[in-house]
Amino acid sequence: MTQNITEQLSHDWLGLAGRVCVVTGGGGGIGRAVAVNLANAGAHVAVIDRDERGLEKTRAELPGNRHVVAPCDVTDTNSITAASETIEKALGPANVLVNAAAILRPGTLDNLSLAEWNMVISVNLTGYFLCAQTFGRQMRKQGRGSLVHVASIAGSHAQGKSGAYSVSKAGVVMLSRQLASEWGPEGVRSNVVSPGMVITPMSQAFYDTPGVTERRSAVTPMRRIAMPQDIADAVTFLASDRASYINGDEIIVDGGFTRTIMNLVPRPGHD
Ligand SMILES: NC(=O)c1ccc[n+]([C@@H]2O[C@H](COP(=O)([O-])OP(=O)(O)OC[C@H]3O[C@@H](n4cnc5c(N)ncnc54)[C@H](O)[C@@H]3O)[C@@H](O)[C@H]2O)c1
């Protein structure tokens, strides 16, 4: 029997019910919000992170019980393989991968050590590639899947004194486009969500400094800092069947912040 449009919209509109969704960095702010969103959409969620306390916090927030949390270091191929085997055994092969595990380290390029450079690149870029390779293989075997990579507006707008962070995020954008091009013909899409300023454990120290929230809000057209839920909603859309013809693209979730550059230009008579 054909469903009418109202029935289709109310019943699993996202098409995520029963899908196996893996979230890296799922013990952190954005990863946790993504995991909970996907679980609320009926997905079976596997959360991986190297922070076991963060994982337990996420486990406690996940609705239902068809979920897995697995400790994993995304820079270590053995650790990813072990986590993927645990997940596949418990839930089946992955349909969705959300790459969100990352680190932010300060540093100027003139004296950044090779060790610091390599550490950030290995988590933020190589970690995304390794997880895409492992879980993408499971998706390609099924002839369908969706990869969503959390990058940053820092990937297209250089952020000084942030060591290799901006470079790693720019790399994520191109990694995603290349995956989209190589695996699209096999039914696997790859897209990016680039957040602006979000309050999470990664950025909490900035907002603990008096006045920073107000100053950052003032330069953002939406006049507020994002919460993890704002990012999770965009990720969930790209992961879902509702985005089934979106491939190799990027959604910027920054409240309009990066669209304000012309406001910096003095224009006598217009100010
Ligand atoms: N918070 C922001 O303002 C902001 C802005 C733009 C982009 N982002 C991006 O959003 C994503 C999520 O960040 P967040 O703000 O939720 O930060 P977060 O620190 O709360 O979460 C990141 C998680 O990644 C995990 N992680 C780090 N290294 C790992 C490794 N080697 N193996 C496994 N897990 C590892 C951490 O344990 C942590 O739980 C990141 O990709 C970050 O770069 C954040």
The ligand as a Gaussian input file, in Angstrom:
#p B3LYP/6-31G(d) Opt

LIG

0 1
 N       34.025000      23.491000      19.927000
 C       34.159000      24.267000      18.878000
 O       34.058000      25.514000      18.974000
 C       34.423000      23.660000      17.518000
 C       34.446000      24.536000      16.422000
 C       34.686000      24.014000      15.153000
 C       34.921000      22.669000      15.005000
 N       34.905000      21.823000      16.073000
 C       35.163000      20.409000      15.828000
 O       34.102000      19.627000      16.348000
 C       34.584000      18.302000      16.630000
 C       34.161000      17.902000      18.033000
 O       34.838000      18.743000      18.961000
 P       34.222000      19.198000      20.363000
 O       34.136000      20.674000      20.332000
 O       33.029000      18.374000      20.665000
 O       35.452000      18.842000      21.299000
 P       35.599000      17.800000      22.503000
 O       36.979000      17.978000      22.987000
 O       34.462000      17.941000      23.449000
 O       35.449000      16.383000      21.767000
 C       36.471000      15.799000      21.015000
 C       36.580000      14.343000      21.427000
 O       37.592000      13.727000      20.634000
 C       38.225000      12.782000      21.458000
 N       39.566000      12.444000      20.939000
 C       40.651000      13.254000      20.853000
 N       41.692000      12.560000      20.368000
 C       41.256000      11.289000      20.141000
 C       41.867000      10.105000      19.662000
 N       43.170000      10.070000      19.301000
 N       41.125000       8.989000      19.549000
 C       39.809000       8.998000      19.908000
 N       39.179000      10.080000      20.387000
 C       39.891000      11.214000      20.500000
 C       38.330000      13.462000      22.821000
 O       38.547000      12.511000      23.854000
 C       36.986000      14.158000      22.904000
 O       36.025000      13.385000      23.584000
 C       36.096000      18.377000      16.424000
 O       36.388000      17.859000      15.153000
 C       36.404000      19.856000      16.496000
 O       37.578000      20.183000      15.806000
 C       34.663000      22.301000      17.336000

